[in-house]
Amino acid sequence: MAELWIERLERPGLHITDLRVPGGHILCLHGPSGSGKTLLLRAIADLDPNNGQVWLGDRVRERLPAAQWRRQVIYVPPESHWWAETVRPHAARWAEDMLAALGFERDVLDWSVRRLSTGERQRLAVLRALAREPEALLLDEPTANLDPANTERMEKLLRDFARERQAPLLWVSHDPAQRARVGDAEHRLVEGRLQ
């Protein structure tokens, strides 16, 4: 069970003294728009320049090549990028049980990306991340574009993933009811600082 631990993380607009997410737990972040939630997730994922230290268990982010860290700690933005014409090439393998868990038939792999709705792209982006078998997930509003039934499916899939893999999840959500359903704990972020 690897804990995700962030200490003295600094960048313009972000000042995090100490943040810990135990393995198998979901920590929900919320706060006003522009408060630094996305900045925090991107900094943890080593996508933007920052100072401070981030650990996943006994591994220190600063001692690993960025690409290796990003394979272990995956950031899923609200709108992911799609580079191929169809869904299938976007992951080395797609777990059929996960496709079904989010309401997809196997033929979705042959669909044109342009055909996908925003919510379908969002669900598939999470599945693409899970197919890479991350050790931690950073989720930026993963259900923002989903209807209630698909929100429920996504919440169950991610809760199960966290528990079964003992993976720490950082989950940004503006929905207090959702935070109560999925979160083991929550923090409010205001002006780049945890409250």
N, C-alpha and C positions, 0 to 999 in steps of 0.2 A: 504494500500500500504506500504509494509515493505521495507525499505532501507537496503542494505547490506553495512556495514561500517567496514573497516579494518584500524586499527591504530597501528603504531609502531610494525609491525609484523617482527620478527627477527628469523632467523635460519641460520646456515652456508650456505652461497651463496644467501641469501635473506634478503633484508633490505627495507621494505615498510613503509614509514612514514604515508601516509594517502591515502586511496582509497575508493571511494563511488560509489555504483551502486544503483540508485533509483529503486523502484518497477516499473515493467513494462518496464524497459529499458534493452538494451543489450549493454554491454561494451565489446569491442573486445580488446584482448591483442595480441601483436605480438612482435617479436624480434628474434635474431639469435638463432639457436639451442644451448641448454645449457645455455640460459640466465636466467633461473629460472621460466619459465611460469608454468611448471608442479609442481615445488616445491611450488609455490604460491597457486595453486588450492588445492594441497594436504594439505597444511598448513591451509588454510581456512576451509577445510572439517574436520580438526582435525584428519587427518590420520597419520601425522608425528609430532614429537615434535617441538614446536616453542614457542616463547614468543611474547606477544602482546595481543591486544584485537580485537575481532570480534563480531559485533552486527548484528542481523537480527531484524530490528525494535527495540523494547525495550528489546529484549532477548539477553543476553550476553553469548557467547559460553562457556566461562570459568565457568559459573554458572550452566550449564546443563550437565547431563551425556552425554558422547560422543555418545552413540547410539541414544539418543534422538536428538542431534544436527544433526547427519548424516541422520536422517529421514527427517529433515526439509531442510537441505542444502546438496544436493546430487552431488557428483563428478562422472562424466562419463569419464573414461579414454579412450584413443584411442583404446585400445584392452581390452574389459571387459572379466571377467572370467565367465565360464559356468560350472556348477557343476552337472547337470542332463543330462541324455541321450537325452531328447527331449526339445523343447522350452517351452512348457506349464508350467512346474513346476517352472520356473524362475521368475514368478510374481504371486501374489495372484489373480490378475485379469488382463486381457488384454482388453483394449477398442477396440472394433471392428472398430469403426470409425477411430481410430488412426492407426490401422493396414492398413486399406484402404488408409489412407492419405499418408502412406509411400510405397504404391504399393504392399502390401501383401494381399493374400486371407486368410481366417480364417484357412485353413488347414495347414498354416505354423506352427501353435501351435503344430502339431503332427510330425513335421519334426525332424529328428535327428540333433543334434547340429553339428555333424561332417560333415553333408551334406552342411551346410551353408557356403557361401563365406565370405570373410573378410568384404565386404560391407554389406552383409545381417546381419552378427553378429553386425556390428556397428549400423545399423538402429534399430535392435531389442534391443540393449543395451539402446539406447535413449528411446525407447518405454517402456522398463522395468522401467527405471527411472521415466518417466512421469506417469506410472500406480501407482506409490507410492505417487502421488500428492505432490511433494515437494513445498516448499515455495521459494526456490532459486535453481538454477542449475549452476554447474561449469562444463563447456564443454571443453574437451581437444581435439581439432581438430575433431569435430564430423562428418565432411564430408570428411576426408582425403582419404578414400578408396572408395568414391562414384563417379559414373558417373554423367555427368551434369544433367540428368533428376532427379535422386535421390537426388542430391545435392539441386536442386530447391525445391523438396518436403520437404526435411529436413529443409531447411531454412524457408519455409512457416510455417511448423508445429511449429517450435520453436519460430518464431516471434509471431504467434497467441497465443501460450501458454503464452509467456511473457506478452502480452497485455491483454488477457482475465483474467489471474490470477493475474495480476499486480505483477508478480514475477521478481526479478532481475536475470539477466543471465550474467555470465562472460564466454566469448567465446574466446578460443585461435584459431587463424587462421593465416596462413602464406600468405593467398591470399588477396591482397589489394582490388580486385574487390568484393570479398565476404564481407570483412569488410565494404565496402561502401554500399553494399546492405542491410546488416542486422544490422549493428552497429548504435547505437545512439551516441556513442563516442568511441574513441580508445586510448589506451596507448601503448607505446613501452617500453619493458623491456630489459635492457642491464645490464649484470653482477649483476643481482638480484635487480636492482633499476629501478623505473619508470622514464621515461624521458618525 
